[in-house]
Amino acid sequence: METLDDFVARVEGTCGAEKDVIVVFKFEKKEEAFSRIMKKATLKNAVAGIIFELTFENASFRLYSSGKAIFRSIKNREELNQLLIHLLL
């Protein structure tokens, strides 16, 4: 059974009302993570095929083809983990 640790290499930044959190996906899983997220989230805008503005439930975030995602206004780590679980698993 897959877990978040299979996809997420590290999380940078701090959670809080106005804080952005950067999630870096593992190199060997970034294509699969990208594919799963794109299937579940709603695409709002794409820039040159490398930056994708997405929304999922009440979350707004950017997904980069390099294997990073920046989530906006995540209140705490639990909220981030739940969001990632819904997007990836």
N, C-alpha and C positions, 0 to 999 in steps of 0.2 A: 504494500500500500504506500502510495506517495505522500510525502509531507512537504511543508513549505521549505524545509531545509534542503530538499532535493533541488529546489529552484532558486532560492535566495542565497547569494553569496554574502551580502552584508546590507545593513541599513544605516544610512548616514543622516545626521540631523536629529533634531529633537521634536517631539510631538507637542502640540499646543494649538490654541485657537487660530493663530496667524502664522504658524510655522509650516514650512514645506519639508517633506521627508523624501529622501532619495533612496530608492531600492535598487540595488545592483544585482542582476541575475547572474547565475553561474554561467560561464562561457559555454559549456557543453549543453546547457539547457535553455539558452536564451532564445533560440528559434522556436522551440516548443512553447515556452512561456509567452512569447510574442503572439504566436498563433492562437493559443487559448484565450488570451486577453482580447484579441481582436474579434473573436467569435462572440464574446459575451458583452463587451462594452459597446457603447454607441459612439461612433466617430463623428466629431464635430468639425474638425479641420485637419488637413494634412499639409505639411510643408516639404516639398521636394522629395517625398517618399522616405524621409528620415526622421521627421518629428510628427507625431500624431497626437492631436488634442482629443481626449476621450472623456466620457462620463459613464459612470456605472452606479446605479442606485443614487445616492446623494453626493457621490464623490466626483471630483473633477481632477484630472491628472494628465500628464504628458508622458507618452511612451516614445523612447528613442530607439532607433534600429541598432544602436551600439550595445543595447542590453541594459539600459537604465530606465527607470520610471520615476517621475517626480509627482508625488501626491500632495495636494494642497489642503491646508487646514485640517490635518488629522489630529484629533484631540488626544489620543493616547495609543500606546503600542497595541492594546487589545483591539481597538477599532481598526488599526492598520492590518493586524493579523487576520481579522474576520473578513476584511475586504479582499486581501490576498487569497484567502481560502476560497472565497466565492469565485474569484477570477481564475485561479490556477488549478483547483482540485475538483 
